[in-house]
Amino acid sequence: MKSNNKPAFPSGASGNERIFGLSDGVFAIAITLLVLELKIPEHLPDGGMWDYFSQLLPGFASTILAFIVLGVYWVGHHNMFKHIKRHDRVLMWLNILFLMFVAMMPFFAGLVGNYWENSLALAAYAFWLMLTGLELDLIWWYASNNLRLTDPDIDPDLVKFIHRRVLIAPVLYLLSIGVAFINPTITKLIFLAIIIIYVVPSPLDYFHHKQLSIQENVE
């Protein structure tokens, strides 16, 4: 079923290449900064290498977790902009705000790595990821509302499905904030569950690829 609420004429400007370039650059730098947080000590602790590895484990785990989370957001952003065909000033600033959340993620990942059992550190990390997810959905809402900047023939079911899919993470991160002060271990399991939800293929992949195929045939 196609939407009957098409704009009279396309709004915004075509050509999102610079948005892609800036976004990919920020993601690349953020991922690199995550790895740079892992430092080799000049002197081993009294227990030797085994003690060092045990001390490194929380930071290593949080780095891997944040690396995959950034990957999830990059994939979501990438796929979203397959359907966002144009841009305007508001969209550009919404995207810059999203990139600010992405760029700050190494700090919060490092916070969790250094204070793995601290409830406030876990809650702060979850809060930041929740804001990141909400901002990503705001980009999609703005671009797809009344087909403002998307393909005019986009399936309305796909528009709704992307909204629901993106909002799963913020809802679960909000839940994990409260849980962090009750049971930090469950909060970590929620973090892991969110990753699994987004990494495992879902019906969104079918909708996404079907829509892209339709667009290619039209073009």
C-alpha positions as CSV (number, residue, x, y, z in Angstrom):
1,M,0.0,0.0,0.0
2,K,1.4,3.4,-1.0
3,S,0.9,6.7,0.9
4,N,-1.5,9.2,-0.6
5,N,0.1,12.0,1.5
6,K,2.9,12.8,-1.0
7,P,4.3,16.3,-0.9
8,A,3.4,18.6,-3.8
9,F,7.0,19.0,-4.7
10,P,10.3,17.6,-3.2
11,S,11.6,19.6,-0.2
12,G,15.2,19.9,0.7
13,A,18.3,19.6,-1.5
14,S,19.6,16.5,-3.2
15,G,23.0,15.1,-2.6
16,N,23.7,13.6,0.8
17,E,27.4,12.7,0.1
18,R,28.9,15.2,2.6
19,I,26.5,14.0,5.3
20,F,27.7,10.4,4.6
21,G,31.4,11.5,4.6
22,L,31.2,13.4,7.9
23,S,29.1,10.7,9.6
24,D,31.5,7.9,8.5
25,G,34.5,9.9,9.7
26,V,33.0,10.5,13.1
27,F,32.1,6.8,13.5
28,A,35.7,5.9,12.4
29,I,37.3,8.2,14.9
30,A,35.0,7.1,17.8
31,I,35.7,3.4,17.1
32,T,39.5,4.2,17.0
33,L,39.3,6.1,20.3
34,L,37.7,3.0,21.9
35,V,40.7,0.9,21.1
36,L,43.1,3.6,22.2
37,E,41.6,3.4,25.7
38,L,43.3,0.0,26.0
39,K,46.8,0.8,27.1
40,I,49.7,-1.6,27.8
41,P,51.2,-0.8,31.3
42,E,54.9,0.0,31.6
43,H,55.1,-2.2,34.7
44,L,53.1,-5.3,35.5
45,P,51.2,-5.6,38.8
46,D,52.6,-7.7,41.6
47,G,50.7,-10.7,40.4
48,G,52.3,-10.6,37.0
49,M,50.6,-11.0,33.6
50,W,47.6,-13.0,35.0
51,D,46.8,-10.1,37.4
52,Y,47.2,-7.7,34.5
53,F,44.7,-9.7,32.3
54,S,42.2,-9.8,35.2
55,Q,42.4,-6.1,35.6
56,L,42.1,-5.6,31.8
57,L,39.0,-7.7,31.4
58,P,36.4,-5.1,32.3
59,G,37.9,-2.5,30.1
60,F,38.3,-5.0,27.3
61,A,34.7,-6.2,27.6
62,S,33.3,-2.6,27.6
63,T,35.4,-1.8,24.5
64,I,34.1,-4.8,22.6
65,L,30.5,-3.9,23.8
66,A,30.8,-0.3,22.7
67,F,32.5,-1.3,19.4
68,I,29.5,-3.4,18.5
69,V,27.0,-0.8,19.7
70,L,28.7,1.8,17.5
71,G,28.5,-0.8,14.7
72,V,24.8,-1.2,15.3
73,Y,24.2,2.6,15.2
74,W,26.3,2.9,12.0
75,V,24.3,0.2,10.3
76,G,21.1,1.8,11.3
77,H,22.2,5.2,10.2
78,H,23.5,3.8,6.9
79,N,20.3,1.9,6.1
80,M,18.2,4.9,7.1
81,F,19.9,7.2,4.7
82,K,19.3,4.7,1.9
83,H,15.7,6.0,2.1
84,I,16.5,9.6,2.9
85,K,17.1,11.1,-0.5
86,R,17.4,14.8,0.3
87,H,18.4,17.1,3.2
88,D,17.7,20.5,4.6
89,R,19.2,22.6,7.4
90,V,17.2,20.9,10.1
91,L,18.2,17.4,9.1
92,M,21.9,18.4,8.9
93,W,21.8,19.8,12.5
94,L,19.9,16.7,13.7
95,N,22.6,14.6,12.2
96,I,25.3,16.6,13.8
97,L,23.6,16.2,17.2
98,F,23.5,12.5,16.6
99,L,27.2,12.5,15.8
100,M,27.9,14.4,19.0
101,F,26.3,11.4,20.9
102,V,28.4,9.0,18.9
103,A,31.7,11.0,19.4
104,M,31.1,11.0,23.2
105,M,30.6,7.2,23.4
106,P,34.2,6.4,24.1
107,F,34.1,8.4,27.3
108,F,31.1,6.5,28.6
109,A,32.5,3.2,27.5
110,G,35.8,4.1,29.3
111,L,33.7,5.0,32.4
112,V,32.1,1.6,32.4
113,G,35.4,-0.1,31.7
114,N,37.0,1.5,34.8
115,Y,34.0,1.2,37.1
116,W,32.4,-2.1,35.8
117,E,30.4,-2.7,39.0
118,N,29.4,0.9,39.7
119,S,25.7,1.4,39.3
120,L,25.9,5.1,38.4
121,A,28.5,4.4,35.7
122,L,26.3,1.7,34.1
123,A,23.3,4.0,34.4
124,A,25.2,6.9,32.7
125,Y,26.3,4.6,29.9
126,A,22.7,3.4,29.4
127,F,21.4,7.0,29.5
128,W,23.8,8.2,26.8
129,L,22.9,5.2,24.6
130,M,19.2,5.9,25.1
131,L,19.7,9.5,24.0
132,T,21.7,8.3,21.0
133,G,18.9,6.0,19.9
134,L,16.2,8.7,20.4
135,E,18.2,11.1,18.3
136,L,18.5,8.5,15.5
137,D,14.8,8.0,15.6
138,L,14.2,11.8,15.6
139,I,16.2,12.0,12.3
140,W,14.0,9.3,10.8
141,W,10.8,11.0,12.1
142,Y,11.8,14.4,10.7
143,A,12.8,13.0,7.3
144,S,9.9,10.6,6.8
145,N,7.1,12.8,8.3
146,N,4.8,13.6,5.3
147,L,7.6,12.1,3.2
148,R,9.5,15.3,3.7
149,L,12.9,14.0,2.6
150,T,12.4,10.4,1.8
151,D,11.6,8.6,-1.4
152,P,7.9,9.6,-2.2
153,D,7.1,6.0,-3.0
154,I,8.4,4.6,0.2
155,D,6.1,1.9,1.8
156,P,4.4,3.5,4.8
157,D,4.7,0.1,6.6
158,L,8.4,0.4,6.3
159,V,8.4,3.9,7.8
160,K,6.5,2.6,10.8
161,F,8.6,-0.5,11.1
162,I,11.8,1.5,11.2
163,H,10.3,3.7,14.0
164,R,9.5,0.7,16.1
165,R,12.8,-1.0,15.4
166,V,14.9,2.0,16.3
167,L,12.9,2.7,19.5
168,I,13.5,-0.8,20.9
169,A,17.0,0.1,22.1
170,P,16.0,3.4,23.9
171,V,13.2,1.6,25.7
172,L,15.5,-1.2,26.9
173,Y,18.2,1.3,27.9
174,L,15.7,3.2,29.9
175,L,14.7,0.0,31.7
176,S,18.4,-0.8,32.3
177,I,18.9,2.6,34.0
178,G,16.5,1.6,36.8
179,V,17.8,-1.9,37.0
180,A,21.4,-0.7,37.3
181,F,20.7,0.4,40.9
182,I,19.1,-2.9,41.8
183,N,21.3,-5.5,40.0
184,P,24.2,-4.4,37.8
185,T,24.6,-7.9,36.4
186,I,21.1,-7.8,34.9
187,T,21.9,-4.4,33.4
188,K,24.9,-5.9,31.6
189,L,22.7,-8.7,30.4
190,I,20.2,-6.2,29.0
191,F,23.1,-4.5,27.2
192,L,24.0,-7.9,25.7
193,A,20.4,-8.6,24.7
194,I,20.1,-5.3,22.9
195,I,23.2,-6.1,20.8
196,I,21.7,-9.5,19.9
197,I,18.4,-8.0,18.9
198,Y,20.0,-5.7,16.4
199,V,22.7,-8.0,15.1
200,V,20.5,-10.9,14.4
201,P,18.6,-10.5,11.0
202,S,15.0,-9.4,11.4
203,P,11.9,-8.7,9.2
204,L,13.3,-5.2,8.8
205,D,15.9,-6.6,6.5
206,Y,13.2,-7.9,4.2
207,F,11.3,-4.6,4.1
208,H,14.5,-2.7,3.6
209,H,15.8,-4.7,0.7
210,K,12.4,-5.0,-0.9
211,Q,12.0,-1.2,-0.9
212,L,15.5,-0.7,-2.3
213,S,14.8,-3.1,-5.1
214,I,11.6,-1.2,-5.9
215,Q,13.5,2.1,-6.0
216,E,16.2,0.6,-8.3
217,N,13.5,-0.7,-10.7
218,V,11.8,2.8,-10.7
219,E,15.1,4.5,-11.4
